[in-house]
Amino acid sequence: MEQTFIMIKPDGVQRGLVGEIIGRFEKKGFTLKGLKLLTVERSFAEKHYEDLSSKPFFGGLVEYIISGPVCAMIWEGKKVVTTGRKIIGATNPAESAPGTIRGDYAIDIGRNVIHGSDSVESATKEIGLWFPEGPVNWQSSVHHWVYE
Ligand SMILES: Nc1ncnc2c1ncn2[C@@H]1O[C@H](COP(=O)(O)OP(=O)(O)OP(=O)(O)O)[C@@H](O)[C@H]1O
């Protein structure tokens, strides 16, 4: 089954949105396969966002990500990568639809609360970086009530 990497950024943790965000993924039917609260080193944040290193906002983005604890998660389910991005909403909260996490809880692009992998390939890479120990191995007992 497909997996994605979801991270509640420091603003989401500080603003008390962890429970709300986990609830949205749980209620959709996705399965939590990894969860940790941690503050990352600068070099780790730079590695996570290495594809954006040439962008003018890269320095500010790294400062933002290391400014406090983040909640790192692995979520599993059918099409969880693309559906996860839909639940999160557009990168710029000014363009995120109401009902999405960023549409409901964010205003500025540089404080957009949450990250989600943008492809199955980046999900594999990001899960490997954030969870070198791998996902927790368990099966949800409601699987047959979510999938036909
Ligand atoms: N113009 C910008 N100014 C400030 N920060 C930005 C800007 N563009 C992107 N960012 C920050 O960099 C992050 C990564 O940008 P990217 O283009 O990969 O968007 P994304 O894939 O929607 O976001 P994420 O990778 O966090 O899920 C954004 O979520 C946002 O926090």
The ligand as a MOL file (V3000), in Angstrom:
LIG
                    3D

  0  0  0     0  0            999 V3000
M  V30 BEGIN CTAB
M  V30 COUNTS 31 33 0 0 0
M  V30 BEGIN ATOM
M  V30 1 N 7.6700 32.1700 -2.3070 0
M  V30 2 C 7.8580 31.5810 -1.1260 0
M  V30 3 N 8.1450 32.3260 -0.0360 0
M  V30 4 C 8.3410 31.7670 1.1710 0
M  V30 5 N 8.2760 30.4350 1.3940 0
M  V30 6 C 7.9740 29.6660 0.3470 0
M  V30 7 C 7.7600 30.1830 -0.9630 0
M  V30 8 N 7.4880 29.1600 -1.8080 0
M  V30 9 C 7.5470 28.0530 -1.0540 0
M  V30 10 N 7.8370 28.3490 0.2360 0
M  V30 11 C 7.9740 27.4250 1.3520 0
M  V30 12 O 8.7000 26.3060 0.8970 0
M  V30 13 C 7.9100 25.1330 1.0710 0
M  V30 14 C 8.2420 24.1650 -0.0280 0
M  V30 15 O 7.8620 24.7170 -1.2610 0
M  V30 16 P 7.2980 23.7890 -2.4110 0
M  V30 17 O 7.3040 24.6020 -3.6500 0
M  V30 18 O 8.0040 22.4840 -2.3760 0
M  V30 19 O 5.7770 23.6660 -1.9570 0
M  V30 20 P 4.9570 22.4440 -1.3800 0
M  V30 21 O 5.4400 21.1710 -2.0000 0
M  V30 22 O 3.4930 22.7410 -1.4630 0
M  V30 23 O 5.3020 22.5350 0.1310 0
M  V30 24 P 5.8640 21.4090 1.0770 0
M  V30 25 O 7.0770 20.8460 0.3790 0
M  V30 26 O 6.1720 22.1490 2.3540 0
M  V30 27 O 4.7270 20.4460 1.1920 0
M  V30 28 C 6.4750 25.6430 1.0850 0
M  V30 29 O 5.5840 24.7870 1.7340 0
M  V30 30 C 6.6200 26.9450 1.8390 0
M  V30 31 O 6.7110 26.7080 3.2490 0
M  V30 END ATOM
M  V30 BEGIN BOND
M  V30 1 1 1 2
M  V30 2 1 2 3
M  V30 3 2 2 7
M  V30 4 2 3 4
M  V30 5 1 4 5
M  V30 6 2 5 6
M  V30 7 1 6 7
M  V30 8 1 6 10
M  V30 9 1 7 8
M  V30 10 2 8 9
M  V30 11 1 9 10
M  V30 12 1 10 11
M  V30 13 1 11 12
M  V30 14 1 11 30
M  V30 15 1 12 13
M  V30 16 1 13 14
M  V30 17 1 13 28
M  V30 18 1 14 15
M  V30 19 1 15 16
M  V30 20 2 16 17
M  V30 21 1 16 18
M  V30 22 1 16 19
M  V30 23 1 19 20
M  V30 24 2 20 21
M  V30 25 1 20 22
M  V30 26 1 20 23
M  V30 27 1 23 24
M  V30 28 2 24 25
M  V30 29 1 24 26
M  V30 30 1 24 27
M  V30 31 1 28 29
M  V30 32 1 28 30
M  V30 33 1 30 31
M  V30 END BOND
M  V30 END CTAB
M  END
